[in-house]
Amino acid sequence: MKMLSSNCKLLLCLSLCVSLLMIICIRCSSSRTLQGHDDEFSIVGYSPEELTSTDKLVELFESWMLKHGKSYESTEEKLHRLEIFKDNLKHIDARNRELQITSSYWLGLNEFSDMSYEEFKNKYLTGLKPDDDEFRRRSHRDSSSRSSAGYSDHFLYKNVEDLPQSVDWRKKGAVTHVKNQNPCGGCWAFSAVAAVEGINQIVTGNLTALSEQELLSCDTNNFGCEGGLLFYAFEYIASNGIHTEEDYPFVGDQPPDQANSSCKLIDKAAAAEVVTISGYQNVPENDEGSLLKSILANQGHVSRH
């Protein structure tokens, strides 16, 4: 077994966990392949002709279906999805026309482009149940006690001034592949794991995909696919370490009783890697300067929830 320890404190920024229907934040042109990044980002581009020609729109839709492995039970369902796809494409194009003057990102077609916003929201924007009052009270109390214990007062980068203009952690090799949480409301686990993956690479030089499923199944302070909080996730990792995605793969695309499966014991001697952290701290609330320092500093990885 190889134990990896991250010596720097992880930075935690508690905010709203958001999933978006159609977004790709890359600089691109209006070409069909979005500057050749079509495969890398799972985005299908479009051309202006496809907005005005029914035949070309259908051709684009078929191409999109093929790329994402889509199929429908009936012709009626397919036509219904085509209409939604068309509406979404019009929204994307209209937004892109506004953005091309002032922004450096572009919207494109992704795997959700045959879904209406209401459908997407009902299926994917899940998380902590509104009636979980006791969990909310407990989490607020625990979060407040952590703050009073000095987490924000000891912000690691408080006095840092010499910062670069920008940092692309992807180019520095500190970002793993894009992961899909499916209908599982486990954004807290994905956010925490991404931060640990990043800081582990910065400290050790090894980029290792880690297991969200271990947190979903084993972190008893949180509620698996029904929601959770980041500081509990970090405390679990600090106390127990976390296995790789390969050793403990994600099953959150399964039915809820399987997605929230019982914690699986893994022979640590046989595991390829177990990554640990020494701790974490909060980024001071409502302080964009501190957040910027956290992102741009040499060993800053922020978990946003």
Buried (B, 14 or more C-beta within 10 A) or exposed (E): EEEBEBEBBBBBBBBEBEBEBBBBEBEBEBEEEBEEBBEEBBBBBBEEEBBEEEEBBBEBBEBBBEBBEBEBEEEEEBEEBBEBBBEBBEBBBEBBEEEEEEEEEBBBBBBBBBBBBEEBEEEBBBBBEEEBEEBBEEBEEBBEEBBEEEBBEEBBBEEBEEBEEEBEBEEEEBBBEEBEBBBBBBBBBBBBBBBBBBBBBBBBEEBBBBBBBBBBBBBEBBBBBBBBBBBBBBBBBBEBBBBBBEBBBBBBEBEBEEBBBEEEEBEEEEBEBBBBBEEBBBBBEEBEEBBBBBBBBEBBBBBBB
